[in-house]
């Protein structure tokens, strides 16, 4: 995982523990909350890239390229 992905995962994990409260010891609760929040954070980053009006590459293939670069995937 790249640095941004690790950062988003840590945020998702913190959200899961804060949300689960006393149920934080139940692995399935934490895993479910973390996975959901992690996906949400990744999607928000992608939306931000697509909505960035200062970049002329934020449509179609250009946006896909920027997302790939941000998350270091091919």
mmCIF file of the N, C-alpha and C atoms, coordinates in Angstrom:
data_MODEL
# 
_entry.id   MODEL 
# 
loop_
_atom_site.group_PDB 
_atom_site.id 
_atom_site.type_symbol 
_atom_site.label_atom_id 
_atom_site.label_alt_id 
_atom_site.label_comp_id 
_atom_site.label_asym_id 
_atom_site.label_entity_id 
_atom_site.label_seq_id 
_atom_site.pdbx_PDB_ins_code 
_atom_site.Cartn_x 
_atom_site.Cartn_y 
_atom_site.Cartn_z 
_atom_site.occupancy 
_atom_site.B_iso_or_equiv 
_atom_site.pdbx_formal_charge 
_atom_site.auth_seq_id 
_atom_site.auth_comp_id 
_atom_site.auth_asym_id 
_atom_site.auth_atom_id 
_atom_site.pdbx_PDB_model_num 
ATOM 1   N N  . UNK A 1 1  ? 0.842   -1.184 0.000   1.00 0.00 ? 1  UNK A N  1 
ATOM 2   C CA . UNK A 1 1  ? 0.000   0.000  0.000   1.00 0.00 ? 1  UNK A CA 1 
ATOM 3   C C  . UNK A 1 1  ? 0.882   1.240  0.000   1.00 0.00 ? 1  UNK A C  1 
ATOM 4   N N  . UNK A 1 2  ? 0.416   2.265  -0.682  1.00 0.00 ? 2  UNK A N  1 
ATOM 5   C CA . UNK A 1 2  ? 1.172   3.502  -0.669  1.00 0.00 ? 2  UNK A CA 1 
ATOM 6   C C  . UNK A 1 2  ? 0.849   4.298  0.602   1.00 0.00 ? 2  UNK A C  1 
ATOM 7   N N  . UNK A 1 3  ? 1.542   5.401  0.763   1.00 0.00 ? 3  UNK A N  1 
ATOM 8   C CA . UNK A 1 3  ? 1.405   6.202  1.990   1.00 0.00 ? 3  UNK A CA 1 
ATOM 9   C C  . UNK A 1 3  ? -0.028  6.704  2.194   1.00 0.00 ? 3  UNK A C  1 
ATOM 10  N N  . UNK A 1 4  ? -0.678  7.150  1.125   1.00 0.00 ? 4  UNK A N  1 
ATOM 11  C CA . UNK A 1 4  ? -2.052  7.665  1.250   1.00 0.00 ? 4  UNK A CA 1 
ATOM 12  C C  . UNK A 1 4  ? -3.009  6.551  1.648   1.00 0.00 ? 4  UNK A C  1 
ATOM 13  N N  . UNK A 1 5  ? -2.837  5.374  1.083   1.00 0.00 ? 5  UNK A N  1 
ATOM 14  C CA . UNK A 1 5  ? -3.697  4.248  1.410   1.00 0.00 ? 5  UNK A CA 1 
ATOM 15  C C  . UNK A 1 5  ? -3.544  3.863  2.876   1.00 0.00 ? 5  UNK A C  1 
ATOM 16  N N  . UNK A 1 6  ? -2.313  3.845  3.361   1.00 0.00 ? 6  UNK A N  1 
ATOM 17  C CA . UNK A 1 6  ? -2.064  3.524  4.771   1.00 0.00 ? 6  UNK A CA 1 
ATOM 18  C C  . UNK A 1 6  ? -2.713  4.570  5.669   1.00 0.00 ? 6  UNK A C  1 
ATOM 19  N N  . UNK A 1 7  ? -2.596  5.841  5.286   1.00 0.00 ? 7  UNK A N  1 
ATOM 20  C CA . UNK A 1 7  ? -3.218  6.926  6.057   1.00 0.00 ? 7  UNK A CA 1 
ATOM 21  C C  . UNK A 1 7  ? -4.730  6.750  6.125   1.00 0.00 ? 7  UNK A C  1 
ATOM 22  N N  . UNK A 1 8  ? -5.346  6.428  4.987   1.00 0.00 ? 8  UNK A N  1 
ATOM 23  C CA . UNK A 1 8  ? -6.796  6.232  4.956   1.00 0.00 ? 8  UNK A CA 1 
ATOM 24  C C  . UNK A 1 8  ? -7.204  5.026  5.801   1.00 0.00 ? 8  UNK A C  1 
ATOM 25  N N  . UNK A 1 9  ? -6.403  3.961  5.757   1.00 0.00 ? 9  UNK A N  1 
ATOM 26  C CA . UNK A 1 9  ? -6.720  2.772  6.558   1.00 0.00 ? 9  UNK A CA 1 
ATOM 27  C C  . UNK A 1 9  ? -6.648  3.090  8.053   1.00 0.00 ? 9  UNK A C  1 
ATOM 28  N N  . UNK A 1 10 ? -5.647  3.858  8.452   1.00 0.00 ? 10 UNK A N  1 
ATOM 29  C CA . UNK A 1 10 ? -5.533  4.240  9.870   1.00 0.00 ? 10 UNK A CA 1 
ATOM 30  C C  . UNK A 1 10 ? -6.739  5.074  10.302  1.00 0.00 ? 10 UNK A C  1 
ATOM 31  N N  . UNK A 1 11 ? -7.186  5.962  9.433   1.00 0.00 ? 11 UNK A N  1 
ATOM 32  C CA . UNK A 1 11 ? -8.377  6.766  9.744   1.00 0.00 ? 11 UNK A CA 1 
ATOM 33  C C  . UNK A 1 11 ? -9.601  5.866  9.880   1.00 0.00 ? 11 UNK A C  1 
ATOM 34  N N  . UNK A 1 12 ? -9.714  4.906  8.988   1.00 0.00 ? 12 UNK A N  1 
ATOM 35  C CA . UNK A 1 12 ? -10.849 3.986  9.026   1.00 0.00 ? 12 UNK A CA 1 
ATOM 36  C C  . UNK A 1 12 ? -10.817 3.138  10.290  1.00 0.00 ? 12 UNK A C  1 
ATOM 37  N N  . UNK A 1 13 ? -9.643  2.676  10.680  1.00 0.00 ? 13 UNK A N  1 
ATOM 38  C CA . UNK A 1 13 ? -9.509  1.865  11.881  1.00 0.00 ? 13 UNK A CA 1 
ATOM 39  C C  . UNK A 1 13 ? -9.859  2.672  13.134  1.00 0.00 ? 13 UNK A C  1 
ATOM 40  N N  . UNK A 1 14 ? -9.392  3.915  13.193  1.00 0.00 ? 14 UNK A N  1 
ATOM 41  C CA . UNK A 1 14 ? -9.728  4.778  14.325  1.00 0.00 ? 14 UNK A CA 1 
ATOM 42  C C  . UNK A 1 14 ? -11.235 5.010  14.387  1.00 0.00 ? 14 UNK A C  1 
ATOM 43  N N  . UNK A 1 15 ? -11.850 5.249  13.233  1.00 0.00 ? 15 UNK A N  1 
ATOM 44  C CA . UNK A 1 15 ? -13.299 5.414  13.172  1.00 0.00 ? 15 UNK A CA 1 
ATOM 45  C C  . UNK A 1 15 ? -13.998 4.165  13.715  1.00 0.00 ? 15 UNK A C  1 
ATOM 46  N N  . UNK A 1 16 ? -13.534 2.994  13.307  1.00 0.00 ? 16 UNK A N  1 
ATOM 47  C CA . UNK A 1 16 ? -14.155 1.733  13.730  1.00 0.00 ? 16 UNK A CA 1 
ATOM 48  C C  . UNK A 1 16 ? -14.087 1.569  15.240  1.00 0.00 ? 16 UNK A C  1 
ATOM 49  N N  . UNK A 1 17 ? -12.925 1.809  15.828  1.00 0.00 ? 17 UNK A N  1 
ATOM 50  C CA . UNK A 1 17 ? -12.783 1.659  17.274  1.00 0.00 ? 17 UNK A CA 1 
ATOM 51  C C  . UNK A 1 17 ? -13.625 2.690  18.027  1.00 0.00 ? 17 UNK A C  1 
ATOM 52  N N  . UNK A 1 18 ? -13.655 3.907  17.518  1.00 0.00 ? 18 UNK A N  1 
ATOM 53  C CA . UNK A 1 18 ? -14.468 4.948  18.165  1.00 0.00 ? 18 UNK A CA 1 
ATOM 54  C C  . UNK A 1 18 ? -15.958 4.659  18.046  1.00 0.00 ? 18 UNK A C  1 
ATOM 55  N N  . UNK A 1 19 ? -16.370 4.106  16.933  1.00 0.00 ? 19 UNK A N  1 
ATOM 56  C CA . UNK A 1 19 ? -17.779 3.802  16.708  1.00 0.00 ? 19 UNK A CA 1 
ATOM 57  C C  . UNK A 1 19 ? -18.220 2.571  17.485  1.00 0.00 ? 19 UNK A C  1 
ATOM 58  N N  . UNK A 1 20 ? -17.358 1.561  17.532  1.00 0.00 ? 20 UNK A N  1 
ATOM 59  C CA . UNK A 1 20 ? -17.721 0.290  18.178  1.00 0.00 ? 20 UNK A CA 1 
ATOM 60  C C  . UNK A 1 20 ? -17.835 0.422  19.689  1.00 0.00 ? 20 UNK A C  1 
ATOM 61  N N  . UNK A 1 21 ? -17.070 1.323  20.274  1.00 0.00 ? 21 UNK A N  1 
ATOM 62  C CA . UNK A 1 21 ? -17.115 1.500  21.727  1.00 0.00 ? 21 UNK A CA 1 
ATOM 63  C C  . UNK A 1 21 ? -16.838 0.203  22.455  1.00 0.00 ? 21 UNK A C  1 
ATOM 64  N N  . UNK A 1 22 ? -17.730 -0.217 23.362  1.00 0.00 ? 22 UNK A N  1 
ATOM 65  C CA . UNK A 1 22 ? -17.503 -1.418 24.152  1.00 0.00 ? 22 UNK A CA 1 
ATOM 66  C C  . UNK A 1 22 ? -17.421 -2.692 23.311  1.00 0.00 ? 22 UNK A C  1 
ATOM 67  N N  . UNK A 1 23 ? -17.961 -2.658 22.099  1.00 0.00 ? 23 UNK A N  1 
ATOM 68  C CA . UNK A 1 23 ? -17.910 -3.827 21.222  1.00 0.00 ? 23 UNK A CA 1 
ATOM 69  C C  . UNK A 1 23 ? -16.603 -3.910 20.436  1.00 0.00 ? 23 UNK A C  1 
ATOM 70  N N  . UNK A 1 24 ? -15.658 -3.028 20.732  1.00 0.00 ? 24 UNK A N  1 
ATOM 71  C CA . UNK A 1 24 ? -14.411 -2.979 19.971  1.00 0.00 ? 24 UNK A CA 1 
ATOM 72  C C  . UNK A 1 24 ? -13.629 -4.285 20.039  1.00 0.00 ? 24 UNK A C  1 
ATOM 73  N N  . UNK A 1 25 ? -13.870 -5.088 21.050  1.00 0.00 ? 25 UNK A N  1 
ATOM 74  C CA . UNK A 1 25 ? -13.168 -6.362 21.154  1.00 0.00 ? 25 UNK A CA 1 
ATOM 75  C C  . UNK A 1 25 ? -13.697 -7.412 20.206  1.00 0.00 ? 25 UNK A C  1 
ATOM 76  N N  . UNK A 1 26 ? -14.842 -7.166 19.607  1.00 0.00 ? 26 UNK A N  1 
ATOM 77  C CA . UNK A 1 26 ? -15.418 -8.123 18.670  1.00 0.00 ? 26 UNK A CA 1 
ATOM 78  C C  . UNK A 1 26 ? -14.834 -7.867 17.286  1.00 0.00 ? 26 UNK A C  1 
ATOM 79  N N  . UNK A 1 27 ? -13.997 -8.779 16.832  1.00 0.00 ? 27 UNK A N  1 
ATOM 80  C CA . UNK A 1 27 ? -13.262 -8.577 15.581  1.00 0.00 ? 27 UNK A CA 1 
ATOM 81  C C  . UNK A 1 27 ? -14.173 -8.315 14.396  1.00 0.00 ? 27 UNK A C  1 
ATOM 82  N N  . UNK A 1 28 ? -15.285 -9.000 14.310  1.00 0.00 ? 28 UNK A N  1 
ATOM 83  C CA . UNK A 1 28 ? -16.159 -8.804 13.147  1.00 0.00 ? 28 UNK A CA 1 
ATOM 84  C C  . UNK A 1 28 ? -16.753 -7.404 13.105  1.00 0.00 ? 28 UNK A C  1 
ATOM 85  N N  . UNK A 1 29 ? -17.018 -6.828 14.258  1.00 0.00 ? 29 UNK A N  1 
ATOM 86  C CA . UNK A 1 29 ? -17.548 -5.457 14.303  1.00 0.00 ? 29 UNK A CA 1 
ATOM 87  C C  . UNK A 1 29 ? -16.489 -4.494 13.784  1.00 0.00 ? 29 UNK A C  1 
ATOM 88  N N  . UNK A 1 30 ? -15.275 -4.621 14.291  1.00 0.00 ? 30 UNK A N  1 
ATOM 89  C CA . UNK A 1 30 ? -14.184 -3.739 13.877  1.00 0.00 ? 30 UNK A CA 1 
ATOM 90  C C  . UNK A 1 30 ? -13.879 -3.920 12.391  1.00 0.00 ? 30 UNK A C  1 
ATOM 91  N N  . UNK A 1 31 ? -13.810 -5.159 11.942  1.00 0.00 ? 31 UNK A N  1 
ATOM 92  C CA . UNK A 1 31 ? -13.514 -5.417 10.532  1.00 0.00 ? 31 UNK A CA 1 
ATOM 93  C C  . UNK A 1 31 ? -14.571 -4.812 9.622   1.00 0.00 ? 31 UNK A C  1 
ATOM 94  N N  . UNK A 1 32 ? -15.825 -4.970 9.975   1.00 0.00 ? 32 UNK A N  1 
ATOM 95  C CA . UNK A 1 32 ? -16.910 -4.432 9.150   1.00 0.00 ? 32 UNK A CA 1 
ATOM 96  C C  . UNK A 1 32 ? -16.876 -2.911 9.118   1.00 0.00 ? 32 UNK A C  1 
ATOM 97  N N  . UNK A 1 33 ? -16.728 -2.295 10.267  1.00 0.00 ? 33 UNK A N  1 
ATOM 98  C CA . UNK A 1 33 ? -16.693 -0.834 10.326  1.00 0.00 ? 33 UNK A CA 1 
ATOM 99  C C  . UNK A 1 33 ? -15.464 -0.287 9.604   1.00 0.00 ? 33 UNK A C  1 
ATOM 100 N N  . UNK A 1 34 ? -14.317 -0.933 9.780   1.00 0.00 ? 34 UNK A N  1 
ATOM 101 C CA . UNK A 1 34 ? -13.094 -0.478 9.129   1.00 0.00 ? 34 UNK A CA 1 
ATOM 102 C C  . UNK A 1 34 ? -13.216 -0.587 7.616   1.00 0.00 ? 34 UNK A C  1 
ATOM 103 N N  . UNK A 1 35 ? -13.694 -1.720 7.135   1.00 0.00 ? 35 UNK A N  1 
ATOM 104 C CA . UNK A 1 35 ? -13.816 -1.922 5.687   1.00 0.00 ? 35 UNK A CA 1 
ATOM 105 C C  . UNK A 1 35 ? -14.751 -0.900 5.064   1.00 0.00 ? 35 UNK A C  1 
ATOM 106 N N  . UNK A 1 36 ? -15.878 -0.648 5.693   1.00 0.00 ? 36 UNK A N  1 
ATOM 107 C CA . UNK A 1 36 ? -16.828 0.322  5.165   1.00 0.00 ? 36 UNK A CA 1 
ATOM 108 C C  . UNK A 1 36 ? -16.263 1.723  5.126   1.00 0.00 ? 36 UNK A C  1 
ATOM 109 N N  . UNK A 1 37 ? -15.636 2.128  6.211   1.00 0.00 ? 37 UNK A N  1 
ATOM 110 C CA . UNK A 1 37 ? -15.066 3.476  6.284   1.00 0.00 ? 37 UNK A CA 1 
ATOM 111 C C  . UNK A 1 37 ? -13.896 3.626  5.323   1.00 0.00 ? 37 UNK A C  1 
ATOM 112 N N  . UNK A 1 38 ? -13.051 2.596  5.198   1.00 0.00 ? 38 UNK A N  1 
ATOM 113 C CA . UNK A 1 38 ? -11.909 2.613  4.293   1.00 0.00 ? 38 UNK A CA 1 
ATOM 114 C C  . UNK A 1 38 ? -12.391 2.834  2.859   1.00 0.00 ? 38 UNK A C  1 
ATOM 115 N N  . UNK A 1 39 ? -13.401 2.104  2.459   1.00 0.00 ? 39 UNK A N  1 
ATOM 116 C CA . UNK A 1 39 ? -13.957 2.265  1.108   1.00 0.00 ? 39 UNK A CA 1 
ATOM 117 C C  . UNK A 1 39 ? -14.501 3.680  0.919   1.00 0.00 ? 39 UNK A C  1 
ATOM 118 N N  . UNK A 1 40 ? -15.200 4.186  1.918   1.00 0.00 ? 40 UNK A N  1 
ATOM 119 C CA . UNK A 1 40 ? -15.757 5.537  1.841   1.00 0.00 ? 40 UNK A CA 1 
ATOM 120 C C  . UNK A 1 40 ? -14.651 6.578  1.664   1.00 0.00 ? 40 UNK A C  1 
ATOM 121 N N  . UNK A 1 41 ? -13.559 6.449  2.415   1.00 0.00 ? 41 UNK A N  1 
ATOM 122 C CA . UNK A 1 41 ? -12.464 7.412  2.325   1.00 0.00 ? 41 UNK A CA 1 
ATOM 123 C C  . UNK A 1 41 ? -11.779 7.361  0.965   1.00 0.00 ? 41 UNK A C  1 
ATOM 124 N N  . UNK A 1 42 ? -11.600 6.170  0.411   1.00 0.00 ? 42 UNK A N  1 
ATOM 125 C CA . UNK A 1 42 ? -11.003 6.042  -0.915  1.00 0.00 ? 42 UNK A CA 1 
ATOM 126 C C  . UNK A 1 42 ? -11.908 6.696  -1.955  1.00 0.00 ? 42 UNK A C  1 
ATOM 127 N N  . UNK A 1 43 ? -13.197 6.438  -1.868  1.00 0.00 ? 43 UNK A N  1 
ATOM 128 C CA . UNK A 1 43 ? -14.137 7.030  -2.815  1.00 0.00 ? 43 UNK A CA 1 
ATOM 129 C C  . UNK A 1 43 ? -14.128 8.553  -2.709  1.00 0.00 ? 43 UNK A C  1 
ATOM 130 N N  . UNK A 1 44 ? -14.076 9.074  -1.490  1.00 0.00 ? 44 UNK A N  1 
ATOM 131 C CA . UNK A 1 44 ? -14.027 10.534 -1.309  1.00 0.00 ? 44 UNK A CA 1 
ATOM 132 C C  . UNK A 1 44 ? -12.783 11.121 -1.963  1.00 0.00 ? 44 UNK A C  1 
ATOM 133 N N  . UNK A 1 45 ? -11.639 10.436 -1.836  1.00 0.00 ? 45 UNK A N  1 
ATOM 134 C CA . UNK A 1 45 ? -10.424 10.915 -2.495  1.00 0.00 ? 45 UNK A CA 1 
ATOM 135 C C  . UNK A 1 45 ? -10.601 10.932 -4.011  1.00 0.00 ? 45 UNK A C  1 
ATOM 136 N N  . UNK A 1 46 ? -11.217 9.897  -4.557  1.00 0.00 ? 46 UNK A N  1 
ATOM 137 C CA . UNK A 1 46 ? -11.450 9.821  -5.998  1.00 0.00 ? 46 UNK A CA 1 
ATOM 138 C C  . UNK A 1 46 ? -12.388 10.933 -6.458  1.00 0.00 ? 46 UNK A C  1 
ATOM 139 N N  . UNK A 1 47 ? -13.420 11.188 -5.683  1.00 0.00 ? 47 UNK A N  1 
ATOM 140 C CA . UNK A 1 47 ? -14.360 12.264 -6.019  1.00 0.00 ? 47 UNK A CA 1 
ATOM 141 C C  . UNK A 1 47 ? -13.642 13.610 -6.015  1.00 0.00 ? 47 UNK A C  1 
ATOM 142 N N  . UNK A 1 48 ? -12.796 13.830 -5.033  1.00 0.00 ? 48 UNK A N  1 
ATOM 143 C CA . UNK A 1 48 ? -12.046 15.076 -4.951  1.00 0.00 ? 48 UNK A CA 1 
ATOM 144 C C  . UNK A 1 48 ? -11.191 15.273 -6.198  1.00 0.00 ? 48 UNK A C  1 
ATOM 145 N N  . UNK A 1 49 ? -10.545 14.213 -6.658  1.00 0.00 ? 49 UNK A N  1 
ATOM 146 C CA . UNK A 1 49 ? -9.742  14.290 -7.876  1.00 0.00 ? 49 UNK A CA 1 
ATOM 147 C C  . UNK A 1 49 ? -10.626 14.671 -9.060  1.00 0.00 ? 49 UNK A C  1 
ATOM 148 N N  . UNK A 1 50 ? -11.764 14.022 -9.187  1.00 0.00 ? 50 UNK A N  1 
ATOM 149 C CA . UNK A 1 50 ? -12.663 14.272 -10.322 1.00 0.00 ? 50 UNK A CA 1 
ATOM 150 C C  . UNK A 1 50 ? -13.284 15.662 -10.278 1.00 0.00 ? 50 UNK A C  1 
ATOM 151 N N  . UNK A 1 51 ? -13.512 16.201 -9.101  1.00 0.00 ? 51 UNK A N  1 
ATOM 152 C CA . UNK A 1 51 ? -14.155 17.512 -8.970  1.00 0.00 ? 51 UNK A CA 1 
ATOM 153 C C  . UNK A 1 51 ? -13.170 18.671 -8.992  1.00 0.00 ? 51 UNK A C  1 
ATOM 154 N N  . UNK A 1 52 ? -11.880 18.395 -8.990  1.00 0.00 ? 52 UNK A N  1 
ATOM 155 C CA . UNK A 1 52 ? -10.860 19.438 -8.956  1.00 0.00 ? 52 UNK A CA 1 
ATOM 156 C C  . UNK A 1 52 ? -10.866 20.209 -10.266 1.00 0.00 ? 52 UNK A C  1 
ATOM 157 N N  . UNK A 1 53 ? -11.460 21.369 -10.249 1.00 0.00 ? 53 UNK A N  1 
ATOM 158 C CA . UNK A 1 53 ? -11.581 22.184 -11.454 1.00 0.00 ? 53 UNK A CA 1 
ATOM 159 C C  . UNK A 1 53 ? -10.286 22.809 -11.916 1.00 0.00 ? 53 UNK A C  1 
ATOM 160 N N  . UNK A 1 54 ? -9.243  22.777 -11.092 1.00 0.00 ? 54 UNK A N  1 
ATOM 161 C CA . UNK A 1 54 ? -7.983  23.399 -11.473 1.00 0.00 ? 54 UNK A CA 1 
ATOM 162 C C  . UNK A 1 54 ? -7.154  22.495 -12.377 1.00 0.00 ? 54 UNK A C  1 
ATOM 163 N N  . UNK A 1 55 ? -7.580  21.244 -12.527 1.00 0.00 ? 55 UNK A N  1 
ATOM 164 C CA . UNK A 1 55 ? -6.820  20.308 -13.330 1.00 0.00 ? 55 UNK A CA 1 
ATOM 165 C C  . UNK A 1 55 ? -7.615  19.967 -14.587 1.00 0.00 ? 55 UNK A C  1 
ATOM 166 N N  . UNK A 1 56 ? -7.002  20.141 -15.738 1.00 0.00 ? 56 UNK A N  1 
ATOM 167 C CA . UNK A 1 56 ? -7.699  19.882 -16.998 1.00 0.00 ? 56 UNK A CA 1 
ATOM 168 C C  . UNK A 1 56 ? -7.826  18.397 -17.302 1.00 0.00 ? 56 UNK A C  1 
ATOM 169 N N  . UNK A 1 57 ? -7.209  17.545 -16.495 1.00 0.00 ? 57 UNK A N  1 
ATOM 170 C CA . UNK A 1 57 ? -7.254  16.105 -16.738 1.00 0.00 ? 57 UNK A CA 1 
ATOM 171 C C  . UNK A 1 57 ? -8.337  15.407 -15.927 1.00 0.00 ? 57 UNK A C  1 
ATOM 172 N N  . UNK A 1 58 ? -9.273  16.145 -15.384 1.00 0.00 ? 58 UNK A N  1 
ATOM 173 C CA . UNK A 1 58 ? -10.254 15.535 -14.477 1.00 0.00 ? 58 UNK A CA 1 
ATOM 174 C C  . UNK A 1 58 ? -11.486 14.993 -15.176 1.00 0.00 ? 58 UNK A C  1 
ATOM 175 N N  . UNK A 1 59 ? -11.351 14.625 -16.425 1.00 0.00 ? 59 UNK A N  1 
ATOM 176 C CA . UNK A 1 59 ? -12.455 13.947 -17.105 1.00 0.00 ? 59 UNK A CA 1 
ATOM 177 C C  . UNK A 1 59 ? -11.939 12.655 -17.717 1.00 0.00 ? 59 UNK A C  1 
ATOM 178 N N  . UNK A 1 60 ? -12.765 11.643 -17.711 1.00 0.00 ? 60 UNK A N  1 
ATOM 179 C CA . UNK A 1 60 ? -12.457 10.379 -18.365 1.00 0.00 ? 60 UNK A CA 1 
ATOM 180 C C  . UNK A 1 60 ? -11.118 9.767  -18.010 1.00 0.00 ? 60 UNK A C  1 
ATOM 181 N N  . UNK A 1 61 ? -10.336 9.502  -19.051 1.00 0.00 ? 61 UNK A N  1 
ATOM 182 C CA . UNK A 1 61 ? -9.056  8.817  -18.885 1.00 0.00 ? 61 UNK A CA 1 
ATOM 183 C C  . UNK A 1 61 ? -8.085  9.636  -18.034 1.00 0.00 ? 61 UNK A C  1 
ATOM 184 N N  . UNK A 1 62 ? -8.185  10.948 -18.119 1.00 0.00 ? 62 UNK A N  1 
ATOM 185 C CA . UNK A 1 62 ? -7.295  11.797 -17.319 1.00 0.00 ? 62 UNK A CA 1 
ATOM 186 C C  . UNK A 1 62 ? -7.535  11.623 -15.835 1.00 0.00 ? 62 UNK A C  1 
ATOM 187 N N  . UNK A 1 63 ? -8.801  11.572 -15.445 1.00 0.00 ? 63 UNK A N  1 
ATOM 188 C CA . UNK A 1 63 ? -9.139  11.354 -14.035 1.00 0.00 ? 63 UNK A CA 1 
ATOM 189 C C  . UNK A 1 63 ? -8.679  9.981  -13.589 1.00 0.00 ? 63 UNK A C  1 
ATOM 190 N N  . UNK A 1 64 ? -8.864  8.987  -14.440 1.00 0.00 ? 64 UNK A N  1 
ATOM 191 C CA . UNK A 1 64 ? -8.412  7.633  -14.104 1.00 0.00 ? 64 UNK A CA 1 
ATOM 192 C C  . UNK A 1 64 ? -6.903  7.613  -13.887 1.00 0.00 ? 64 UNK A C  1 
ATOM 193 N N  . UNK A 1 65 ? -6.170  8.322  -14.736 1.00 0.00 ? 65 UNK A N  1 
ATOM 194 C CA . UNK A 1 65 ? -4.721  8.380  -14.596 1.00 0.00 ? 65 UNK A CA 1 
ATOM 195 C C  . UNK A 1 65 ? -4.327  9.027  -13.262 1.00 0.00 ? 65 UNK A C  1 
ATOM 196 N N  . UNK A 1 66 ? -5.005  10.119 -12.899 1.00 0.00 ? 66 UNK A N  1 
ATOM 197 C CA . UNK A 1 66 ? -4.687  10.801 -11.636 1.00 0.00 ? 66 UNK A CA 1 
ATOM 198 C C  . UNK A 1 66 ? -4.999  9.917  -10.429 1.00 0.00 ? 66 UNK A C  1 
ATOM 199 N N  . UNK A 1 67 ? -6.085  9.171  -10.494 1.00 0.00 ? 67 UNK A N  1 
ATOM 200 C CA . UNK A 1 67 ? -6.442  8.258  -9.400  1.00 0.00 ? 67 UNK A CA 1 
ATOM 201 C C  . UNK A 1 67 ? -5.400  7.156  -9.293  1.00 0.00 ? 67 UNK A C  1 
ATOM 202 N N  . UNK A 1 68 ? -4.992  6.597  -10.417 1.00 0.00 ? 68 UNK A N  1 
ATOM 203 C CA . UNK A 1 68 ? -3.945  5.559  -10.408 1.00 0.00 ? 68 UNK A CA 1 
ATOM 204 C C  . UNK A 1 68 ? -2.665  6.088  -9.793  1.00 0.00 ? 68 UNK A C  1 
ATOM 205 N N  . UNK A 1 69 ? -2.290  7.317  -10.154 1.00 0.00 ? 69 UNK A N  1 
ATOM 206 C CA . UNK A 1 69 ? -1.083  7.916  -9.613  1.00 0.00 ? 69 UNK A CA 1 
ATOM 207 C C  . UNK A 1 69 ? -1.186  8.121  -8.107  1.00 0.00 ? 69 UNK A C  1 
ATOM 208 N N  . UNK A 1 70 ? -2.315  8.620  -7.658  1.00 0.00 ? 70 UNK A N  1 
ATOM 209 C CA . UNK A 1 70 ? -2.488  8.911  -6.236  1.00 0.00 ? 70 UNK A CA 1 
ATOM 210 C C  . UNK A 1 70 ? -2.376  7.650  -5.387  1.00 0.00 ? 70 UNK A C  1 
ATOM 211 N N  . UNK A 1 71 ? -2.967  6.544  -5.889  1.00 0.00 ? 71 UNK A N  1 
ATOM 212 C CA . UNK A 1 71 ? -2.977  5.306  -5.121  1.00 0.00 ? 71 UNK A CA 1 
ATOM 213 C C  . UNK A 1 71 ? -1.899  4.321  -5.578  1.00 0.00 ? 71 UNK A C  1 
ATOM 214 N N  . UNK A 1 72 ? -1.053  4.765  -6.510  1.00 0.00 ? 72 UNK A N  1 
ATOM 215 C CA . UNK A 1 72 ? 0.070   3.968  -7.009  1.00 0.00 ? 72 UNK A CA 1 
ATOM 216 C C  . UNK A 1 72 ? -0.362  2.583  -7.472  1.00 0.00 ? 72 UNK A C  1 
ATOM 217 N N  . UNK A 1 73 ? -1.357  2.557  -8.341  1.00 0.00 ? 73 UNK A N  1 
ATOM 218 C CA . UNK A 1 73 ? -1.826  1.314  -8.940  1.00 0.00 ? 73 UNK A CA 1 
ATOM 219 C C  . UNK A 1 73 ? -1.765  1.433  -10.460 1.00 0.00 ? 73 UNK A C  1 
ATOM 220 N N  . UNK A 1 74 ? -1.736  0.290  -11.123 1.00 0.00 ? 74 UNK A N  1 
ATOM 221 C CA . UNK A 1 74 ? -1.704  0.294  -12.588 1.00 0.00 ? 74 UNK A CA 1 
ATOM 222 C C  . UNK A 1 74 ? -3.007  -0.208 -13.146 1.00 0.00 ? 74 UNK A C  1 
# 
